[in-house]
Amino acid sequence: MTTPTDVMAEALASSISHAAFRVLHVLALHMHSGWVDLPPIAEKCRMTPHQIRLPLAELRGARLIEHERRYEMGATGRKTWHTYVRLVDDYATEAAA
């Protein structure tokens, strides 16, 4: 399992924006390495779910996080797409290789 220190070291070595680093910090320190919906992450970063999309794209491009889209029932009672993200598990990737 990747530790928050490992994640931060990789992030500092990459060329990601300040906003992407903030999102990564929230994921590494406040989320428990599982799949997390976007609204709680955006709330902790003091952003809207729409504003967090570009930093998440940067983190996916740097291969620091992975995302998954699920077609689920929304708060209004209709099915809609929900996006979940999590930190990339380096050890699982190494074991598969």
Rosetta blueprint (number, residue, H / E / L):
1 M L
2 T L
3 T L
4 P H
5 T H
6 D H
7 V H
8 M H
9 A H
10 E H
11 A H
12 L H
13 A H
14 S L
15 S L
16 I L
17 S L
18 H H
19 A H
20 A H
21 F H
22 R H
23 V H
24 L H
25 H H
26 V H
27 L H
28 A H
29 L H
30 H H
31 M L
32 H L
33 S L
34 G L
35 W L
36 V E
37 D E
38 L H
39 P H
40 P H
41 I H
42 A H
43 E H
44 K H
45 C L
46 R L
47 M L
48 T L
49 P L
50 H L
51 Q L
52 I L
53 R H
54 L H
55 P H
56 L H
57 A H
58 E H
59 L H
60 R H
61 G H
62 A L
63 R L
64 L L
65 I E
66 E E
67 H E
68 E E
69 R E
70 R E
71 Y E
72 E E
73 M E
74 G L
75 A L
76 T L
77 G L
78 R L
79 K E
80 T E
81 W E
82 H E
83 T E
84 Y E
85 V E
86 R E
87 L E
88 V L
89 D L
90 D H
91 Y H
92 A H
93 T H
94 E H
95 A H
96 A H
97 A L
